[in-house]
Amino acid sequence: MSAPDHSDGRAGEVSGDSNLHTRVTSAVVLIPVALIVTYIGGWLFAVLCMVAASGILWEWTSLAAGRAEARVLVPGWAGLLIAGALAGLGLPSAAAGVVLVEAVLAALAVVAWPRDDDTLDPAGWAAGGVVYAGIALLPSILLRNDSNWGLTALYFLFATVWITDIFAYFCGRLIGGPSLWPAVSPKKTWSGAIGGAVGGVAAGITVAYAAGTAKLGIVGIMALLLSLLAQTGDLFESGVKRRFGAKDASQLIPGHGGLMDRLDGYIAAALAAVLIGILHAGIGSPAEGLLVW
């Protein structure tokens, strides 16, 4: 999605190649883990989602406050744990309610216990972090809980988002051209965005076809929507980082930055996927509602 900065000549080129190698190495490790745990499903998958969401809340709070904030993290992590358990037990409405309650508690904690050097202002940033982490948590569990189509829906989502990211990166790198939104992320280009969408749609349709899904035209439209929303989620996270003057959310994943940097597009796409599925087939079958038309 981005064109590398070669302003340093050969030095910049070597740096870009080194970063790409690190990104690929991290992906080779992480992608099989995600696929295997998703295949196994159940509580192992729910725990993975809870760990990821907890890390995202830590990154968000560290960005917004310049440090880890126990007054936000304690209620936030407790809420994510409870919400993940409720979602795993098939109680999505209760899980969403817990996330919202914990978001309010986190905001109140910032107001009730201000600090002289407080940078977490307004308290809405604390609440926003809990909600964002909750969005990272719940949709994946709800989709996977669909016994008939859950695994296929997540693989469809993975393929669409991951290939969107890969194609956007290389199309932006190779083709370049005008920036997509210079004020938010100057290195993201229109060529990357278009290339990413094309790749994402192709990947999504391929997974759906392999799974025997009918009406691939509609599924392709779903893939296009999710690809575009994944890129929007990427821009949103870039805007959050720019707001606080950060290049990466953290350094947890070599070559990628933090969990937010790696999952920003997926978070937006997963939320859209589960909402589409619920609207189409009900809260008990969101994966079927996404793929079966």
C-alpha positions, 0 to 999 in steps of 0.5 A: 500500500505504500511506496518506499522512500528512496531519498537516501539512494542506495542506503534507503534501498538496502533499508527497505529490502531489510525491512521487507525481509523482516516482514516476510519472516514474521509473516511466515511465523505468524500466518501458520499459527493463525490458520492452525488455531482458527482451524482448531477453534473453540476456546483456544481460538477465543483465548488467542483473540483475547490475548490479541485484544488485550495487546491492542488495548495496551498499545492504544493506551500507551499511544494515547498516554505515552505509557501503560495506564493501569487505571485504564488497562485494569478495567479494560482487560477485565472487561475483555476477558469477561466479554471473550468468555461470554462470546465463547459461550454464545452470548454475544449481546452480553459480551458487547454490553460488557465491553461498553460498560468497561469502556465507561468505567475506563473513562470514569477512571481517568476523570476520577484519578487525574494526574499532574502530568496527565496526557490521557485527555480527554477521557474519551481516548480511554473509552475509545481504546476499550471499544476498539479492543472489543471490536478486535475481539468479538467479531472473530469469535462470533464468526468462528462460533458458526458451526457450519460456515465459521471456519470458511468465513474466517479463511475468506476474511483472512485471505481478503485482508491479507492479500489486500495488504500484500498487493497494496504494498507491492503495487504501491512500491512498484507503481507509485503515483499519487498519494491516497490521503497525504495528510494521514498517510503520505506513503499510501498510494492510489495504485496501492489501494486499487491493486490491493482491492483487486488482489483481495477480491481475487483471494476472497473469491478463490477461497469461496470457490474452493469451499463450494460457495454459490453465487460467487458474484455476490461473494465477490462484492462482499470481498470488495467491500471488506477489502475497501474497509480493511484499507479504511481501517489501515488509514484510521490507525494511521490517523491515530498514530499521527495524532500522537506522533508515533510511527508504530503502535509498538515493536511487538512484531518485527518488521510490522510494528505492533498488533494494531499495525498488523490488525488494523485492516482486519479489525475493520473488515471483521466488524463489517463481516459480522454485521453483514452476516447478522443482518442477513442470517441472524446473530446465530449464523453470521458466517453463513449470512456473509457467504451464503446468498 
